[in-house]
């Protein structure tokens, strides 16, 4: 079973959200559909801009908690290292 740590953005250099899930496609779809009221729905944060895959939940949750503690510019550098245009990666993971 895979576990994913992911970051969503409202736009390039916009509001960021860090999360963890077992089903990345389903979870990002929920954010895009605003299926649950909360931070991402309120601030229109639904563009998947970065993710990593882990084999165990403890590693994924630890990584998520670490990234949440990071300064904003560190998160932006992490995104831009692999996705400099802040392209929405959702379509690519749906295939």
ABEGO torsion letter per residue (X at the ends): XBBBBBBBBABBGBBBBBBBBABAAAAAAAAAAGABBEAAAAAGBABBABBBBBABAAAAAAAAAAAAABBAAAAAAAAAAABAAGBBAAAAAAX
